[in-house]
Structures are given as structure tokens and as C-alpha cells.
Amino acid sequence: MSEESAAPTRSDSENVVSKTITVARDVGGAFRTWTEQIHRWWPSGHSISGDPATRVILEGREGGRFFERTSAGIEYDWGRILLWDPPHRLIFHWFLGSGPHLPTRVEVQFIPLNPQTTCVHLEHRGPEVIGALWWTMKGRYSAAWDVVLGRFGEM
């Protein structure tokens, strides 16, 4: 089959939302801030409930939950931890936008640039799992991660 007649495919850059931020924190501190202190920096408007007092919780282990707990104690699952590799990497299924039956996948890497500075690189993938829904949601995911990483960078 010639190149001209081959079915068009999307490039990897179209199949992923990729974001990077550099923070003035050592790699261990950046990982702990992301995971153990997520309730302190996660944007309050970025929740299922819309409750401004909601608490975001990430259970630090493979198989752990990523969820919110409202001020009324109601919990909403956002995802499930797939890989827990402190202080370098965290991978989780992400349910928001597609649901637990069709999760997307988020990988967060913590890369030390020097003893006091860390590059945090996030990749959100999903078209191979959620198909056409990815193309509907990709812009929302991209905009939301900009806000989330912006808040993380302020910590």
C-alpha cells in the first residue's frame, strides 16, 4: 500500500495532552506536595460536587483511590492509582470526563533539574480507550490541567 492510500492516523501529539511546569522544590518535596498535600493546592472549582470546601484525596499506593470528599462527607471517585513510584512517577486512571468504565490515563513525572528545582511533566492519554469521546474532551482536559498545574506551581 502506498503512503497516499494509507488510512490517515493521528500523531502521538494529537493523542495526548502534555504539560510541563518547573517548580522551585527538590524532587521529593515536589512529589510530596503533589500527592500528600493535594488538598492544599488543588483548585476548589475543579471538582464534581462544586463544593468550595471539598477535600481532594490521593491514596499513596498502587490501587489507591483519587477522589474528593465534600463538606457533607459525600465522596466522588476521580481515579485509581496504577503506579506509585516516589519521588519520580505517578500514574493513575482518570474517570472525569469519561467514567470508571472508560478511564483515561494520566502520568506525572518528577524530574530533578538540580537539588532545588524539579520539572513536573504530565501526560494525559485516552483515545485508545475512550475513542471519539477523547476528541470531545481533549480541549477541556488541556485547559483544566493548565489551571491545576498553575495552582501546583504556586505552592
Rosetta blueprint (number, residue, H / E / L):
1 M L
2 S L
3 E H
4 E H
5 S H
6 A L
7 A L
8 P L
9 T L
10 R L
11 S L
12 D H
13 S H
14 E H
15 N H
16 V E
17 V E
18 S E
19 K E
20 T E
21 I E
22 T E
23 V E
24 A L
25 R L
26 D L
27 V H
28 G H
29 G H
30 A H
31 F H
32 R H
33 T H
34 W H
35 T H
36 E L
37 Q L
38 I H
39 H H
40 R H
41 W H
42 W L
43 P L
44 S L
45 G L
46 H L
47 S L
48 I L
49 S L
50 G L
51 D L
52 P L
53 A L
54 T L
55 R E
56 V E
57 I E
58 L E
59 E L
60 G L
61 R L
62 E L
63 G L
64 G L
65 R E
66 F E
67 F E
68 E E
69 R E
70 T L
71 S L
72 A L
73 G L
74 I L
75 E E
76 Y E
77 D E
78 W E
79 G E
80 R E
81 I E
82 L E
83 L E
84 W E
85 D E
86 P L
87 P L
88 H L
89 R E
90 L E
91 I E
92 F E
93 H E
94 W E
95 F L
96 L L
97 G L
98 S L
99 G L
100 P L
101 H L
102 L L
103 P L
104 T E
105 R E
106 V E
107 E E
108 V E
109 Q E
110 F E
111 I E
112 P E
113 L E
114 N E
115 P L
116 Q L
117 T E
118 T E
119 C E
120 V E
121 H E
122 L E
123 E E
124 H E
125 R E
126 G L
127 P H
128 E H
129 V H
130 I H
131 G L
132 A H
133 L H
134 W H
135 W H
136 T H
137 M H
138 K H
139 G H
140 R H
141 Y H
142 S H
143 A H
144 A H
145 W H
146 D H
147 V H
148 V H
149 L H
150 G H
151 R H
152 F H
153 G H
154 E H
155 M L
